[in-house]
Amino acid sequence: MTVPKPSSRERILDSYENILSERGPVEITLDAVAAHAGVSKGGLLYHFGSKDALRDGLLDRMTQRTAEDVDNARHAPEGVVRYFLRTAITDATPKHPLHRTTMATLRLALNDPRATEVMHRGTTAYRDLLNEHIDDPLTAELVLLVGDGLYMRSALGEANTTTLLARIGEIANRLNA
């Protein structure tokens, strides 16, 4: 099966994400993003007329990918809690689109209130979903925090993520979720 080549707009956003994640917002220039994406600066400006427009494109992507993940959790055969905890481990890899977008958005959020707001809205969406499926709000918050911790461990390359993944059911049961 042939995977379609991403559009120029998507390649530009991918490049913006990569540069943000690897070097931070200080290193972002339109020229650097265009070169990384393999497009001319004019091609970049056609899709994103400024650095602010690039940022807004990334934040829109973050919002979209978060909404898709929340929807995937809502419809997961294993249930919302197990999906949320499992993907906190399995999706924290550089190859996963939501992870790449999350890491880039986090880099922006250090100094950009708009990025911080997008991250807060994502957390709120997961919190609301967990509260729909867990009767006790404190337990739902604990599941959210456990998921955050699992995600951080996995993103930092902790060696025992396989063991944690095998114990998702046990973790969910102990949280009565």
MODELLER restraints for C-alpha pairs under 7 A, 6 or more apart:
rsr = mdl.restraints
at = mdl.atoms
rsr.add(forms.Gaussian(group=physical.xy_distance, feature=features.Distance(at['CA:9:A'], at['CA:47:A']), mean=6.10, stdev=0.5))
rsr.add(forms.Gaussian(group=physical.xy_distance, feature=features.Distance(at['CA:11:A'], at['CA:37:A']), mean=5.51, stdev=0.5))
rsr.add(forms.Gaussian(group=physical.xy_distance, feature=features.Distance(at['CA:12:A'], at['CA:33:A']), mean=6.62, stdev=0.5))
rsr.add(forms.Gaussian(group=physical.xy_distance, feature=features.Distance(at['CA:12:A'], at['CA:34:A']), mean=6.77, stdev=0.5))
rsr.add(forms.Gaussian(group=physical.xy_distance, feature=features.Distance(at['CA:12:A'], at['CA:37:A']), mean=5.18, stdev=0.5))
rsr.add(forms.Gaussian(group=physical.xy_distance, feature=features.Distance(at['CA:12:A'], at['CA:44:A']), mean=6.91, stdev=0.5))
rsr.add(forms.Gaussian(group=physical.xy_distance, feature=features.Distance(at['CA:13:A'], at['CA:58:A']), mean=6.50, stdev=0.5))
rsr.add(forms.Gaussian(group=physical.xy_distance, feature=features.Distance(at['CA:15:A'], at['CA:33:A']), mean=5.81, stdev=0.5))
rsr.add(forms.Gaussian(group=physical.xy_distance, feature=features.Distance(at['CA:15:A'], at['CA:36:A']), mean=5.78, stdev=0.5))
rsr.add(forms.Gaussian(group=physical.xy_distance, feature=features.Distance(at['CA:15:A'], at['CA:37:A']), mean=5.44, stdev=0.5))
rsr.add(forms.Gaussian(group=physical.xy_distance, feature=features.Distance(at['CA:16:A'], at['CA:33:A']), mean=5.73, stdev=0.5))
rsr.add(forms.Gaussian(group=physical.xy_distance, feature=features.Distance(at['CA:17:A'], at['CA:100:A']), mean=6.81, stdev=0.5))
rsr.add(forms.Gaussian(group=physical.xy_distance, feature=features.Distance(at['CA:17:A'], at['CA:101:A']), mean=6.34, stdev=0.5))
rsr.add(forms.Gaussian(group=physical.xy_distance, feature=features.Distance(at['CA:17:A'], at['CA:104:A']), mean=5.16, stdev=0.5))
rsr.add(forms.Gaussian(group=physical.xy_distance, feature=features.Distance(at['CA:19:A'], at['CA:28:A']), mean=6.83, stdev=0.5))
rsr.add(forms.Gaussian(group=physical.xy_distance, feature=features.Distance(at['CA:20:A'], at['CA:28:A']), mean=6.99, stdev=0.5))
rsr.add(forms.Gaussian(group=physical.xy_distance, feature=features.Distance(at['CA:20:A'], at['CA:104:A']), mean=5.29, stdev=0.5))
rsr.add(forms.Gaussian(group=physical.xy_distance, feature=features.Distance(at['CA:20:A'], at['CA:107:A']), mean=6.58, stdev=0.5))
rsr.add(forms.Gaussian(group=physical.xy_distance, feature=features.Distance(at['CA:21:A'], at['CA:103:A']), mean=5.93, stdev=0.5))
rsr.add(forms.Gaussian(group=physical.xy_distance, feature=features.Distance(at['CA:21:A'], at['CA:104:A']), mean=4.82, stdev=0.5))
rsr.add(forms.Gaussian(group=physical.xy_distance, feature=features.Distance(at['CA:21:A'], at['CA:107:A']), mean=6.64, stdev=0.5))
rsr.add(forms.Gaussian(group=physical.xy_distance, feature=features.Distance(at['CA:24:A'], at['CA:107:A']), mean=6.16, stdev=0.5))
rsr.add(forms.Gaussian(group=physical.xy_distance, feature=features.Distance(at['CA:25:A'], at['CA:108:A']), mean=6.51, stdev=0.5))
rsr.add(forms.Gaussian(group=physical.xy_distance, feature=features.Distance(at['CA:30:A'], at['CA:41:A']), mean=6.87, stdev=0.5))
rsr.add(forms.Gaussian(group=physical.xy_distance, feature=features.Distance(at['CA:30:A'], at['CA:51:A']), mean=6.80, stdev=0.5))
rsr.add(forms.Gaussian(group=physical.xy_distance, feature=features.Distance(at['CA:31:A'], at['CA:41:A']), mean=6.11, stdev=0.5))
rsr.add(forms.Gaussian(group=physical.xy_distance, feature=features.Distance(at['CA:34:A'], at['CA:40:A']), mean=5.80, stdev=0.5))
rsr.add(forms.Gaussian(group=physical.xy_distance, feature=features.Distance(at['CA:34:A'], at['CA:41:A']), mean=5.45, stdev=0.5))
rsr.add(forms.Gaussian(group=physical.xy_distance, feature=features.Distance(at['CA:34:A'], at['CA:44:A']), mean=5.94, stdev=0.5))
rsr.add(forms.Gaussian(group=physical.xy_distance, feature=features.Distance(at['CA:48:A'], at['CA:54:A']), mean=5.60, stdev=0.5))
rsr.add(forms.Gaussian(group=physical.xy_distance, feature=features.Distance(at['CA:59:A'], at['CA:115:A']), mean=6.58, stdev=0.5))
rsr.add(forms.Gaussian(group=physical.xy_distance, feature=features.Distance(at['CA:59:A'], at['CA:118:A']), mean=6.70, stdev=0.5))
rsr.add(forms.Gaussian(group=physical.xy_distance, feature=features.Distance(at['CA:62:A'], at['CA:101:A']), mean=5.96, stdev=0.5))
rsr.add(forms.Gaussian(group=physical.xy_distance, feature=features.Distance(at['CA:62:A'], at['CA:102:A']), mean=6.79, stdev=0.5))
rsr.add(forms.Gaussian(group=physical.xy_distance, feature=features.Distance(at['CA:63:A'], at['CA:118:A']), mean=6.73, stdev=0.5))
rsr.add(forms.Gaussian(group=physical.xy_distance, feature=features.Distance(at['CA:65:A'], at['CA:98:A']), mean=5.95, stdev=0.5))
rsr.add(forms.Gaussian(group=physical.xy_distance, feature=features.Distance(at['CA:66:A'], at['CA:122:A']), mean=6.15, stdev=0.5))
rsr.add(forms.Gaussian(group=physical.xy_distance, feature=features.Distance(at['CA:70:A'], at['CA:126:A']), mean=6.48, stdev=0.5))
rsr.add(forms.Gaussian(group=physical.xy_distance, feature=features.Distance(at['CA:73:A'], at['CA:80:A']), mean=5.02, stdev=0.5))
rsr.add(forms.Gaussian(group=physical.xy_distance, feature=features.Distance(at['CA:73:A'], at['CA:83:A']), mean=5.77, stdev=0.5))
rsr.add(forms.Gaussian(group=physical.xy_distance, feature=features.Distance(at['CA:73:A'], at['CA:84:A']), mean=6.51, stdev=0.5))
rsr.add(forms.Gaussian(group=physical.xy_distance, feature=features.Distance(at['CA:74:A'], at['CA:80:A']), mean=5.69, stdev=0.5))
rsr.add(forms.Gaussian(group=physical.xy_distance, feature=features.Distance(at['CA:76:A'], at['CA:83:A']), mean=6.50, stdev=0.5))
rsr.add(forms.Gaussian(group=physical.xy_distance, feature=features.Distance(at['CA:81:A'], at['CA:130:A']), mean=6.98, stdev=0.5))
rsr.add(forms.Gaussian(group=physical.xy_distance, feature=features.Distance(at['CA:81:A'], at['CA:172:A']), mean=6.83, stdev=0.5))
rsr.add(forms.Gaussian(group=physical.xy_distance, feature=features.Distance(at['CA:81:A'], at['CA:177:A']), mean=6.50, stdev=0.5))
rsr.add(forms.Gaussian(group=physical.xy_distance, feature=features.Distance(at['CA:82:A'], at['CA:168:A']), mean=6.49, stdev=0.5))
rsr.add(forms.Gaussian(group=physical.xy_distance, feature=features.Distance(at['CA:82:A'], at['CA:169:A']), mean=6.82, stdev=0.5))
rsr.add(forms.Gaussian(group=physical.xy_distance, feature=features.Distance(at['CA:82:A'], at['CA:172:A']), mean=6.61, stdev=0.5))
rsr.add(forms.Gaussian(group=physical.xy_distance, feature=features.Distance(at['CA:84:A'], at['CA:147:A']), mean=6.75, stdev=0.5))
rsr.add(forms.Gaussian(group=physical.xy_distance, feature=features.Distance(at['CA:85:A'], at['CA:147:A']), mean=5.16, stdev=0.5))
rsr.add(forms.Gaussian(group=physical.xy_distance, feature=features.Distance(at['CA:85:A'], at['CA:168:A']), mean=6.58, stdev=0.5))
rsr.add(forms.Gaussian(group=physical.xy_distance, feature=features.Distance(at['CA:86:A'], at['CA:165:A']), mean=6.26, stdev=0.5))
rsr.add(forms.Gaussian(group=physical.xy_distance, feature=features.Distance(at['CA:86:A'], at['CA:168:A']), mean=6.44, stdev=0.5))
rsr.add(forms.Gaussian(group=physical.xy_distance, feature=features.Distance(at['CA:88:A'], at['CA:147:A']), mean=5.59, stdev=0.5))
rsr.add(forms.Gaussian(group=physical.xy_distance, feature=features.Distance(at['CA:88:A'], at['CA:150:A']), mean=5.75, stdev=0.5))
rsr.add(forms.Gaussian(group=physical.xy_distance, feature=features.Distance(at['CA:88:A'], at['CA:151:A']), mean=4.43, stdev=0.5))
rsr.add(forms.Gaussian(group=physical.xy_distance, feature=features.Distance(at['CA:89:A'], at['CA:150:A']), mean=5.83, stdev=0.5))
rsr.add(forms.Gaussian(group=physical.xy_distance, feature=features.Distance(at['CA:89:A'], at['CA:151:A']), mean=5.36, stdev=0.5))
rsr.add(forms.Gaussian(group=physical.xy_distance, feature=features.Distance(at['CA:89:A'], at['CA:154:A']), mean=5.39, stdev=0.5))
rsr.add(forms.Gaussian(group=physical.xy_distance, feature=features.Distance(at['CA:89:A'], at['CA:161:A']), mean=6.68, stdev=0.5))
rsr.add(forms.Gaussian(group=physical.xy_distance, feature=features.Distance(at['CA:89:A'], at['CA:165:A']), mean=6.83, stdev=0.5))
rsr.add(forms.Gaussian(group=physical.xy_distance, feature=features.Distance(at['CA:91:A'], at['CA:99:A']), mean=6.52, stdev=0.5))
rsr.add(forms.Gaussian(group=physical.xy_distance, feature=features.Distance(at['CA:92:A'], at['CA:99:A']), mean=5.59, stdev=0.5))
rsr.add(forms.Gaussian(group=physical.xy_distance, feature=features.Distance(at['CA:92:A'], at['CA:151:A']), mean=6.07, stdev=0.5))
rsr.add(forms.Gaussian(group=physical.xy_distance, feature=features.Distance(at['CA:92:A'], at['CA:154:A']), mean=5.85, stdev=0.5))
rsr.add(forms.Gaussian(group=physical.xy_distance, feature=features.Distance(at['CA:92:A'], at['CA:155:A']), mean=4.92, stdev=0.5))
rsr.add(forms.Gaussian(group=physical.xy_distance, feature=features.Distance(at['CA:93:A'], at['CA:99:A']), mean=6.38, stdev=0.5))
rsr.add(forms.Gaussian(group=physical.xy_distance, feature=features.Distance(at['CA:93:A'], at['CA:155:A']), mean=6.33, stdev=0.5))
rsr.add(forms.Gaussian(group=physical.xy_distance, feature=features.Distance(at['CA:94:A'], at['CA:100:A']), mean=5.85, stdev=0.5))
rsr.add(forms.Gaussian(group=physical.xy_distance, feature=features.Distance(at['CA:105:A'], at['CA:115:A']), mean=6.11, stdev=0.5))
rsr.add(forms.Gaussian(group=physical.xy_distance, feature=features.Distance(at['CA:108:A'], at['CA:115:A']), mean=5.99, stdev=0.5))
rsr.add(forms.Gaussian(group=physical.xy_distance, feature=features.Distance(at['CA:109:A'], at['CA:115:A']), mean=4.66, stdev=0.5))
rsr.add(forms.Gaussian(group=physical.xy_distance, feature=features.Distance(at['CA:109:A'], at['CA:116:A']), mean=4.61, stdev=0.5))
rsr.add(forms.Gaussian(group=physical.xy_distance, feature=features.Distance(at['CA:127:A'], at['CA:141:A']), mean=6.93, stdev=0.5))
rsr.add(forms.Gaussian(group=physical.xy_distance, feature=features.Distance(at['CA:127:A'], at['CA:144:A']), mean=6.66, stdev=0.5))
rsr.add(forms.Gaussian(group=physical.xy_distance, feature=features.Distance(at['CA:130:A'], at['CA:140:A']), mean=5.56, stdev=0.5))
rsr.add(forms.Gaussian(group=physical.xy_distance, feature=features.Distance(at['CA:131:A'], at['CA:137:A']), mean=6.05, stdev=0.5))
rsr.add(forms.Gaussian(group=physical.xy_distance, feature=features.Distance(at['CA:131:A'], at['CA:140:A']), mean=5.64, stdev=0.5))
rsr.add(forms.Gaussian(group=physical.xy_distance, feature=features.Distance(at['CA:134:A'], at['CA:140:A']), mean=5.82, stdev=0.5))
rsr.add(forms.Gaussian(group=physical.xy_distance, feature=features.Distance(at['CA:134:A'], at['CA:177:A']), mean=5.90, stdev=0.5))
rsr.add(forms.Gaussian(group=physical.xy_distance, feature=features.Distance(at['CA:139:A'], at['CA:175:A']), mean=6.50, stdev=0.5))
rsr.add(forms.Gaussian(group=physical.xy_distance, feature=features.Distance(at['CA:154:A'], at['CA:161:A']), mean=6.18, stdev=0.5))
